[in-house]
Amino acid sequence: MVNGRQFHRVIIDTHYEKKHADAINDKLILELLELLDHQEFRPQDIDEEGFEYYVIYHMYHKGKPYRLIWLLHPEENYIGVINAFRRK
């Protein structure tokens, strides 16, 4: 549940595989998304099609820092992950 909405579907873009496949995989992205459960976020941007873009600059999982870039659409029932990577 994110922003008061319950999601049962995640669409993960393969963009992270180009530069971050050594540190990121789909399972880890799903674990990062679980950290968002029952939280509220404000979008960084909203495009002309209504997609709301979010960036979490500093999130930690098992003591390691990550950045997560994801989106929601008010008429769709999925979370879209654009990119995720490990921060230094």
C-alpha positions as CSV (number, residue, x, y, z in Angstrom):
1,M,0.0,0.0,0.0
2,V,1.5,3.3,-1.1
3,N,-0.2,6.7,-1.0
4,G,-3.3,5.1,0.3
5,R,-3.6,2.8,-2.6
6,Q,-3.1,-1.0,-2.7
7,F,-1.0,-2.4,-5.5
8,H,-0.7,-6.1,-6.6
9,R,1.4,-5.5,-9.7
10,V,4.8,-4.1,-10.4
11,I,6.3,-3.4,-13.8
12,I,10.1,-3.1,-13.7
13,D,11.9,-1.4,-16.5
14,T,15.1,-3.2,-17.5
15,H,17.1,0.1,-17.6
16,Y,18.9,-0.8,-14.4
17,E,20.5,-3.9,-16.1
18,K,22.6,-1.6,-18.4
19,K,24.8,-0.2,-15.6
20,H,23.7,-1.7,-12.3
21,A,23.1,-5.4,-12.9
22,D,26.0,-6.3,-10.7
23,A,24.3,-4.7,-7.6
24,I,20.6,-4.8,-8.5
25,N,18.1,-7.4,-9.6
26,D,14.3,-7.8,-9.7
27,K,14.1,-9.5,-6.3
28,L,16.0,-6.6,-4.7
29,I,13.8,-4.0,-6.4
30,L,10.7,-5.8,-4.9
31,E,12.4,-5.7,-1.5
32,L,13.0,-2.0,-1.9
33,L,9.4,-1.5,-2.8
34,E,8.2,-3.3,0.3
35,L,10.0,-0.6,2.3
36,L,7.5,1.9,0.9
37,D,4.5,0.1,2.4
38,H,2.0,2.3,4.2
39,Q,3.9,5.5,3.4
40,E,2.8,8.7,1.6
41,F,4.9,10.4,-1.1
42,R,4.6,13.5,-3.1
43,P,5.5,13.2,-6.8
44,Q,8.6,15.0,-8.2
45,D,6.8,15.5,-11.4
46,I,3.5,14.7,-13.3
47,D,3.6,14.4,-17.0
48,E,0.8,15.3,-19.6
49,E,-0.5,11.7,-19.4
50,G,-1.0,11.8,-15.7
51,F,2.0,9.7,-14.7
52,E,3.3,10.7,-11.3
53,Y,7.1,10.4,-11.0
54,Y,8.8,9.7,-7.6
55,V,12.4,9.6,-6.6
56,I,13.6,8.3,-3.2
57,Y,17.2,9.6,-3.0
58,H,18.2,7.9,0.2
59,M,16.8,4.6,1.1
60,Y,18.6,1.9,3.0
61,H,18.2,-1.9,2.7
62,K,20.4,-4.2,4.8
63,G,22.7,-1.2,5.6
64,K,23.3,-0.3,2.0
65,P,22.1,2.9,0.3
66,Y,19.9,2.9,-2.8
67,R,18.1,5.3,-5.0
68,L,14.7,4.3,-6.4
69,I,12.9,6.0,-9.3
70,W,9.3,4.9,-9.8
71,L,5.9,6.0,-11.0
72,L,2.2,5.7,-10.4
73,H,-0.8,6.6,-12.6
74,P,-4.1,7.5,-10.9
75,E,-6.1,5.2,-13.3
76,E,-3.7,2.2,-13.2
77,N,-3.2,-0.4,-10.5
78,Y,0.5,-0.9,-10.7
79,I,3.8,0.6,-9.5
80,G,6.3,1.2,-12.3
81,V,10.0,1.1,-11.5
82,I,12.0,3.2,-13.9
83,N,15.4,2.7,-12.3
84,A,17.1,1.6,-9.1
85,F,20.8,1.7,-8.2
86,R,23.1,1.5,-5.3
87,R,24.6,4.7,-4.1
88,K,28.1,5.3,-2.9
